[in-house]
Amino acid sequence: MNSPPETPSDAELLAAHINGDPHAFSEIVKRHRDRMWAVALRTLGDPDEAADAVQDAFVSAYRKAATFRGEAAVTTWLHRIVVNACLDRMRRKSVRPVADDELIEAAERETPMPDQTLEREVSMEVSAALKLLPTDQRAALVLVDMMGYSVEDAAQVLEVPSGTVKSRCARGRAKLAPILSHLRNRTDLTRVSSAKGAELRDG
């Protein structure tokens, strides 16, 4: 009885794409588009912008595949391209850091619809708060706190030292604390965040 063929790794698929396989890159997209979409959506907070960023990122990855050196995992390389695509969009819109009092005022304006589930309500409030952070802090928090990546993995994606990721996360959390403090007593908050992160991380 013949054994089923082994599933090619991401690196093997990328190599096949570089060598002219017309289907290899499509398989990479299928494997990782949901995860990349989640990163883009949480970073940008807008479905249309996120969709455009992911599309731009995959087009860029398709064209720049030959530049992949294998120094990091293909997923890390893809995350880097997606995050950069998101940051480029945010910078083009001249997103500026906001003061703490502006964060508090924005939180007070956020009024969830009464028929929303807890998970949806929490997600909307967190997304609204994240939009008010500087781009570097937002990207670090999305990767570490929302997607569940280690500081070291996030540092690889963002191409900065681990200490910089820790610092950005700390500053971002400090700014978010005043406007999300009312969520601390919601027992399902940790479960919602960690479950989503594990699901996306494990594919």
FENCORVEN-V839099 format. One record per residue. N is the residue number from 1. RES is the residue in one small letter. PSI is psi in whole degrees, -180 to 180 (none if undefined). Layout:
BEGIN
n: (N;N)
res: (RES;RES)
psi: (PSI;PSI)
END
This chain:
BEGIN
n: (1;2;3;4;5;6;7;8;9;10;11;12;13;14;15;16;17;18;19;20;21;22;23;24;25;26;27;28;29;30;31;32;33;34;35;36;37;38;39;40;41;42;43;44;45;46;47;48;49;50;51;52;53;54;55;56;57;58;59;60;61;62;63;64;65;66;67;68;69;70;71;72;73;74;75;76;77;78;79;80;81;82;83;84;85;86;87;88;89;90;91;92;93;94;95;96;97;98;99;100;101;102;103;104;105;106;107;108;109;110;111;112;113;114;115;116;117;118;119;120;121;122;123;124;125;126;127;128;129;130;131;132;133;134;135;136;137;138;139;140;141;142;143;144;145;146;147;148;149;150;151;152;153;154;155;156;157;158;159;160;161;162;163;164;165;166;167;168;169;170;171;172;173;174;175;176;177;178;179;180;181;182;183;184;185;186;187;188;189;190;191;192;193;194;195;196;197;198;199;200;201;202;203)
res: (m;n;s;p;p;e;t;p;s;d;a;e;l;l;a;a;h;i;n;g;d;p;h;a;f;s;e;i;v;k;r;h;r;d;r;m;w;a;v;a;l;r;t;l;g;d;p;d;e;a;a;d;a;v;q;d;a;f;v;s;a;y;r;k;a;a;t;f;r;g;e;a;a;v;t;t;w;l;h;r;i;v;v;n;a;c;l;d;r;m;r;r;k;s;v;r;p;v;a;d;d;e;l;i;e;a;a;e;r;e;t;p;m;p;d;q;t;l;e;r;e;v;s;m;e;v;s;a;a;l;k;l;l;p;t;d;q;r;a;a;l;v;l;v;d;m;m;g;y;s;v;e;d;a;a;q;v;l;e;v;p;s;g;t;v;k;s;r;c;a;r;g;r;a;k;l;a;p;i;l;s;h;l;r;n;r;t;d;l;t;r;v;s;s;a;k;g;a;e;l;r;d;g)
psi: (130;140;146;147;144;143;127;147;168;-43;-39;-40;-41;-40;-40;-40;-46;-34;6;4;119;-11;-13;-45;-32;-36;-39;-44;-45;-40;-35;-2;-37;-42;-43;-37;-43;-43;-47;-43;-43;-30;-42;-29;13;120;-41;-45;-40;-43;-43;-40;-42;-42;-47;-41;-44;-35;-44;-44;-39;-45;-30;15;-36;-16;-10;123;-3;13;-19;171;155;-38;-39;-43;-45;-43;-42;-43;-42;-47;-43;-38;-40;-46;-37;-42;-40;-40;-37;-27;3;48;125;151;149;155;161;-37;-30;-36;-44;-43;-41;-39;-38;-26;-17;112;100;148;143;-24;10;149;165;-45;-44;-42;-47;-44;-42;-42;-42;-43;-42;-40;-42;-34;-21;-2;154;154;-42;-39;-40;-46;-42;-44;-38;-47;-46;-52;-31;-35;-11;19;150;161;-39;-43;-41;-37;-39;-42;-45;-9;47;164;155;-38;-33;-40;-46;-43;-44;-40;-43;-44;-40;-43;-38;-37;-33;-27;-47;-33;-13;10;-29;-13;-12;-30;1;109;-23;-8;-49;-41;-43;-49;-46;-37;-43;-43;-43;-40;-46;-35;-39;-11;none)
END
